[in-house]
Amino acid sequence: MRLSPSRTVVSLVAVLSATLTAAFAGVPANAQTVPVRFLGESIVPHRLSFEGTTVGGLSGIDLDPCTGEYALISDDRSYQQPARFYTARIDVDGDGVHGVRFTGTHALRQPDGTTYPPPTLNDGKAIDPEDIRVDPATCRYWWSQEGNRPKTKDAPDPVIQPSIQVAGRQGEYMGTLPLPEDYRITTGDRGPRRNLALEAITFSPDGSRLTSAVEGPLLQDGPESTTEHGSLARVTQQSRTGAVLGQFAYPLEPLFAEPDPDSPWSPDTGIPSILAYPGDANRYLVMERTYVPGSGFRIRIFDATTRGATRIQNRDSLASAAALRPMGKQLLVDLDDLPLSTVDNVEGMTWGPRLATGERTLVLVSDDNFSSDEVTQVIALALP
């Protein structure tokens, strides 16, 4: 949701700026933690037809430890075909990305076994798929969808709550993870903003907990990022049964440019993907995706930690003068610095295979929004 400034919002800017300054104290945002090596990219043909579906809108990716293939979720809300995910073989090695071969697709199913309807039905059952992870313990798929906050209180479309669901290997419904109360969309001035709700999820390496991130600041947590200041997004660690183990404030970057005032689009910045770091329960890779009308996309990946950060699961609002230490972070890579054919709407991130050099690969995917002006791009990087 895009809200016009109010006196309340303006009064929060000073507090937010001070909070974000603390987050970066001694941790410059442009300081890289480890060297990142660009391996290559592969472009999937636009509107590729596969098993009766149109490939596109790929907003989440995960390497399946049970098969060696990749799972990719489409954010098609059943407009093109029923909401679905794909499996694919992606050939990544030290010399680059040598192709993407889709091997299967499955519709995501409701508890009654039917596919999800498009939002045009206005029946409150539509979904907005965003991320997918393969459970290392059971090989089932866990996937997130950010629900729907209507544009206005009088809008005809219903409120749809975000969710994290569990699907079997064929897409069949297996269960839903209980979410924190502050993830709920309301009709008032609380909860996630429109299109900035639950998106990113990641398993700990042993599968004992799931971490999720709200894409942008909750309404009660202060204003969205501008060129003058950043904002705070909530990151939550939960057990497999839903118990909240910890919640932390992640500091989002300011906008990198002023928006074109004549554009019909609004800028946005947020977390489309988060990835647990092997060997450290407090460490994550966090992708920040920013779109500024007139300037395009900027995609940055940060090495972040919850170590030393304030636990906020009992805080009603982050927009206050109360002492708060957000997660620390350092820049890992800015895709603008890589020799890519283009920097597009990159939203998904997963660990890939380990190279003969001992390096770990990081595989990214972009969401083309089914638009001929955008691309479905698979990118591979190498980390020590």
Buried (B, 14 or more C-beta within 10 A) or exposed (E): BEEEEEEEBEEBBEBBEEBBEBBBEEBEBEEBBEEBBBBBBBBBEBBEEBEEBBBBBBBBBBBBEEBEBBBBBBBBBBBBBBBBBBBBEBEBBBEBBEEBEBEBBBBBBBEEEEBBBBBEEEEEBBBBBBBBBBBBEBEBBBBBBBBBBBEEEEEEBBBBBBBBBBBBBEBBBBEEBEBBEBBBBEEEEBBBBBBBBBBBBBBBBEBEBBBBBBBBBBBBBBBBBBEEBBBBBBBBBBEBEEEBBBBBBBBBBBBBBEBEEEEEEEBBBBBBBBBBBEEEBBBBBBBBBBBBBEBBBBBBBBBBBBEEBBBBBEBEBBBBEEEBBBBBBBBBBBBEEBEBEEBBBBBBBBBBBEBEEEBBBBBBBBBBBBBEEBBBBBBBBBBE
